[in-house]
Amino acid sequence: MQLPADFTTQMQALLGNERAERLFDGLAEEPVTAVRVNAKYGTMKPVGNATRVPWCDRGWILDRRPNFTFDPLLHAGCYYVQEASSMFLHRVISTYVNRPVAMLDMCAAPGGKTTVAIDALPQGSLVVCNEPIKLRAQILAENIQKWGAAGVMVTNGYPEHFSASSLRFDVVLCDVPCSGEGMFRKDAEAVEGWSRLRVTQCAQLQREIVQTIWGQLRDGGIMVYSTCTFNTLENEENVKWIAEELGAEVLSVPVDEMWQILPSLLPCYDAPVYRFLPGYTQGEGLFMAVLKKHGDAPCVLDPVEGGNRKKEAGKPRRKKRGATSDDRQTESVRQWLKQADGFVLRTTDDEVMALPSLLADYYDLATRQGLRVLSAGVPVARIKGRDLIPHHALALSRELAPCVFPSAEVSYATAVDFLRCEAVALPEGTPKGFVLLTYRGVPLGFCKNIGSRANNLYPREWRIKSTHIPEETTIFQL
């Protein structure tokens, strides 16, 4: 890797020659491969000589990089491939969030930190994860549905769309767009696109994002500010600006010296911040700081400030789009859920969603105020004419009622065929109708057995496109 000359000069000035050389050596090494296990499958363990990520108890650093594309367990949402540094968010949330909260992940795609938050937050919390760019937002929605948690909503909008709403949150994650220095050894385009001008432009954009969304954070709430870059302009100087100009206290997170996370590198600024550098820590480059907004946090979970709905009082509730004429048919999907009484159903033109009641409040307010919602709660069924077809997200959901659909355990080869949206052969004696396919006991998705064949219901936009026929490899023990 040929590093930009201005970058090496910048790092030598920031770190000193000895530290900088250690960083440059780290950037020349192969990236570390790490994964994080879904809380639903918390007992899973990688095969081989894997070691735990020290700041995240469900994270594992692998001794090699396997071919994840052809592992059905990845597509089933059993684990997420994520660099180890980003899992530090688990440490942050576990330290400061001890009651159910509403959290906003402002720049969430592809979903790694969102899924960290989902599993780290106390039970009863909800997460709104947003991505401004439409294509990336669709990838985010896919990864969230695979993770299978019910209390999550995926939106596609810009910070100003949120600031124009009355939605309020207890925790906001701003993993802001940055100059990408921390991704140099994984992304050649990040190296080619780096410049001092880009650093300056990113620093300004980051402030604009934070300032725009600051009003959506409740008084006393927590903002996690994060970048994947090394310089102080995008990091310490922005944290200092947030604290002084917007009004916040920078909080410390307990860490072990053995982890070699570097503190503040800005002269005369010793606020607790956390910098991960290749060559020092296991993972890619990351910077993270935790800020508590001045004021007292209200002990209320409500989509508007302090439970004050006066702003919404005069607005009529918008009629749900495309509701089916037979409400009893729609209500029938409740039997597909473990604890149906804990959910509110919402129907759009083409699907039925089951939302925890608190998330339903956020969903209703978001849609009334013009936010684009891609996914919410558990997408339970697709509407096709007068028929309700079980949604793929239901198959992967933690809320799927056991034994409500007949299941068929399939081989590795059949599982891969299914994930390619090809025809699948079901075991002899499989009942007709909707069937839940499983691989190693883990749900993969639905097919419809019509006797002479089985219709594959896997989402075509998610399919494995490679025609390679791999040998079965075991990446995880179940």
N, C-alpha and C positions, 0 to 999 in steps of 0.2 A: 504494500500500500504506500503510495506517495502522498504524504500529508501536505496540505497547503502551507507554504512558507510562512504566511502571516499567522496561521494557526499555531505552528510550532513556536514562533516568537512569542505569541500571546501566552501560551502555556508555560514557557520558560520564565516569563516575567511573573506569572501568577503563582507557579508552584516552586520555582527555583530549579536549577539544572538537574539536580539529582532526582527529585520527585518527578519532574517532567520526563526524564529518560525512562523512569519506571512506567509511566503512563504510556509512552510511545512503544515500549516493549510489549505492554499489555494489549495495545491496539493491533500489534502485529501477530498476536496469537489467535488461534481459532476461537470463535465464540463458544461460551458455555451453553449447553443444552439443559433446560430446566422445564419441569411440568408442575402443575398444581392440580390436586385431586378434588373433584366435586364433593362438597359436604355430604351429598346423598350417598357417595361411595367412599366414605372416609377411611375404611379399612384397607382400601386398595394400596398395593405397594409395588413399585417397579421391580422387574427382575434385574439381576446383575448387581454391580457395586454402586448403587445409588446412595447419595447422602442427603440428609435433610437440609433444606434452606433454613438457616438459623433463625430468621425473623418471621417465618411463616410455617406453622406446624404441618400444613398440608402440601408444602412445596418440596420438590425433590430435584436434585442436580444429578443428571445421568452421566454415566461414564462413556457414552457414545450417543450419536444421533441416529435413531432408527428411522425407518420409512413410515412416518406418521400417516401419510395419505391413505394407506391401505389398512389401517387399524380400525375395525368397526367400532371399537370402544371410544375412539376419539369422536367419531361422528355421532355417537350416542350421548355425548356430553359427559362421559365419565371423568375426563380430565381436560385441561387446557394447556397448550404449549405456550409458555411465557417466560421471558428472561427473569432471572432471580431478583434483580434489584427492584423491579416494579412490585414485587410481592411485599415490599416494606409497608405498603398501605395497610396490610393486615395488622402490622404492629401498631400503626398509628390509630386505627379504629379501635383495636382491642384496648388501647391505653385510655382513650378519651370518650368513647361512646358506651355507656352502660345502661341505657334505657332505649326503648323503641323510638326511632327517629324517622323523619322524612329526609332523604338525601338526593341531591342533584349531582350527576356527573355531567359536566357541561360539554366536554369534548371527548366523547366516550369511545369512539370506534378505534380498534375493532372489538373491544369489550373486555380486554384482559383485566384492567383495574376495576371495571364494573363488577365482574364476577368475583374478584377478591372481596369487594365491599359487600356483595350479597351474602357471602358466607361468613364474613366477620361481624356484621351488624347483629344486634340482639333480635331475637324472634319478635315478629310483629312490626318490624321496620318496613319501609318501602323505599324503592330506588326509582328515580326518573333518570334515565340515561339518554343523552342527546348527542346527535352528530349533525353538524350543519350541511355536510356534503351528501347528496342523495345516495350515491352508489355506496359510499362507506356506511351510511346509515342502514342500508339494507343488509350489509355484512354484519353490522352490530346486531340487528334484529335476529338474524340467523343464529349468531352465537349465544344470544340471550335465551332464545327459545330452546336451544340445545341444553343450556344449563338447567332449565326446568323449574326455576323458582317462580312462585305465583305473584309476589309483591313487587313486580317490576313493570315499568312502562317505558317504551322506546319512542323517542320523538326525533323529528327532523326539522331543526330550526336554528336560527342564529341567536346570539345572546340578546339582541334587542327585541326579539320576539318574546323572550321570557320577561325582560324588564318591562314590557308593555302589559304584562299580565299581572294578576294579583296572587300568583302562586308564591308560597313561601316555604323555605326549607331550613332544617336544623343543621345540616351538613352540606357543604358544597365542595366538590372536587373540581379544581381547575387544572387539568393536565394540558397545559396550553401548547399551541403550535410553537415550535422553536427552531433554532438553527441546526439542530440534529447532530451536534458533536458527539453525543453519547452513542450514536448509531453508526459511527464510521466503520467499524470492523464488520458490520452486518449489511451495510447498504452503500455500495459504491456511489450511488447518486447523491447521497448525503455529503460525501467528500467533494464531489465535483461541484455541488451547488453552494458550498460554503464560501462566505466572504465576510469581511468586517462590516460591510454595508448591510448584509443580511442579518447579522447579529443585532445591529442597531434597529433595523426595521422590525425584527421579531420582538425585541424588548418593548418597543412602543405598542405593537399590537397586543402583547400580553397585558400591558397596563389597561388598554382599552377594554379588553375582555373582562378583566377583573372588575374594573369600575362599572361597567355596564351591568354586571350580574350581582354586584355587591348588595343592592337593595333587596334581592330575593333571599338573602341570608338573614335569618332572624337575629335580633340582638342577642348576644351571648352565644351565638352559633359558631361552628367551626368551619373554617375554610382550609382545605389542603391545597397548597400551591405546588405544582410539580412541572419539571421540564426534563428532557433527555439531553441536556447540554451542560458544559463545564464552566463557562465564563461567568464572571460576577455581574455583568450588565443585565443578563436575563435572569439571574438568580438572586444573590444577596441584595443588589441594588433595587430590584423590584419588590422583594420582601420588605425592605426598609421603607420604601415608598408606600406600600400598602398599609403598614403599621402606622406610619406618621400621618399620611394624607387621608386615609379612609377610617382609621381608628381601630386598631387591633393590638393584641398582645401576642407575641411569638412564643409558642409553647414548646417545651422540651419533650423528647421521647426517650425512654430508657434504652440504651444500646450497650453492647459489650465491646470493650476495646479490641477484642480479638477479631471483630468484624472489619476493622480498619476503614470505617466510614469517616470521611474527613469533615471537620467542622468548617465554620465560616472562613473564607479566604479573603474577604474584603477588609482592608486595613481599618482598624479602629471600630470594627463592628463584630461583636461577639455574640449576637443572638444565636439561639440553637437552631442550626440548619444541618441538613444531612446530604452529603455529596458522595456518590458511589462512582469510583473510577476503575476501569479495567487496569489490571496490574496490582490493584489493591483489594477490591471486593470481588466476589463471585457474581458475575453478571455484567450487563452493559452499563453505560453511563446513565446516571439519574441524579436529579436534585429534588429534594422535597423539604417543605417547611409547613408548619401547622400554625394557623393564626386564629385566635379567638376574638370575634367581633365584640367591641365594647358594648356593655349593657347586660341585662339579665335575660336569660332564656326562659320563655314561658313554658310551663309544664303542660303543653297541649299539642296533640297531633291533629293538625287541621291544615287544609291547603291554603287558607288565607291567614293573615297576620293575627296571631293571638286568638283565633276563632272568630274574628270580627267579619261577618258576612254582609255588612251594610253595602259594600261596594257592589255586591251581586244581587241585592234585594230586588231591584227594579227590573232585572232581566228575566224574561220568560225562559223556561227550560226548553231547549231545542228538541224537537221531536227526533227520536232515533231514526236514522236512515234505514230504509229497507226492512223494517221489522216484519217478520212473517205474520200472516193473518191468523195462524193457529198458534196461540201462545202456549197451549198445552204441548204441542210438538217441540217448541223451543225449550220449554221447561224439562222435557224428557231427558235432556243431556245431563241434568243434575245427577242422575244415577251413575254417570261415568266418573264422578268425583268422590274422593275419600270422605270429605266432610262438607257436603253440599250446603249445609246451613250457613257456613261461614263465607259464602260467596254471593255476589250480586251479578246477575246476567246482563250483558249489554250486547245488542244485536246491530250489526252494520249490514250493508248491502249483501255481503258475501260470507260473513262468518258470525259465530256466536262466541263471545268471550266470557269467562268467569273471573270476576275481580274480587279480591278481598274488599270489604266495605270501605276501608280507608282509601285504598287505591281508587275505588269507584268515585270517591269525592274528587280526587285529583284529576281523574280521567274526565269527568263531567265538566269540571271547571276549565281544563285545558282545551277541550273540544269547543266549548262555548266561546272561549276567547281566541279561537283561531289557530291554536298550535296544531301542527301536523303530527298525529299519533300513528305510528306504524304498527305497534303491537302493545298489548296491555294484558296483564294478568295471565291467565291460561287460555289461549285460543283453543276452544273445545271442539268446535265443529265448523265445517265449511257448508254453506248453503248451496245446493244445486237443485234448482227447481223446488220441488216439495220435499226433497230428501236432505237429510243431515248426515254428512260424512265425517267420521272422526278426524280431527285435525292432527297433522303430524306432531305438532307441539304437545298435544295431549299425551302421545305415546312416550315422550321423554320427560313429561312433567312429574314432579314429586307428588302431585295431587291425583294422579290416575288411580282410580279405585281398583284394588286387586280383583282379578277373576271376572271382571265385568265383560271382557272380551276373551274368547278362546285364544290361546297362544300356541305358537309352533316354534320349537327350537330348531335352528338351521345351522348348517355347517359353515365353515369359513368361506368356502367358495360361493355358496348361496348368499351369504351376507354381503359379499363384495358385489355379486350380481344385483342384489337389491339396491345397494348404494349407487350403482351405475344406472338405475332405473330400467334394468333389463328384466325379462321374464324370470320368475322364480318358480322352482318346483317345490311344492309343499309336501310334508310327510304324509304318507297314506293314512287316511282316516281323519284328516283335518276337517272340522265342520265347515259348512258353507257360511258365507257372510263375511263380515269384517273380522280379520284375524291379526293379532299382535305378534309380529315376528320378534324372536329373541335370539341373541348370540351369547353363549356362555351365561345365559340367564338374564342378560341385560336387554331391555326393550330397544329395538331398532326403528320400529315404525309399523305402519299398517299396510296390509294388502286386502283385497276382497276376493275371496275364494268363490268362484261361480261354478265349480265342479270340473269343467273341462280345462280350465286354466285359472290362474290367479292374477288379478289386475294389481300392478305395482302402484302404490299410492305415495311413494317417496317423492318429495318436491323436486321437480326436474332442475330447477335453478340451483339446487344444492348438490347435484349428482357428481360423482367422481367421473371426470372426463377422460382420464387416461385409459388406454386399452391394454396396458401392461397387465400380465397375469402373474401376480406375485406368489411366492411361497408364504405359507402362514408363519408369522412370527409372533411370539408372545412378548408384549412390552410390559404388561401389568399382570400381577397375581390378583385374583379376586378373593 
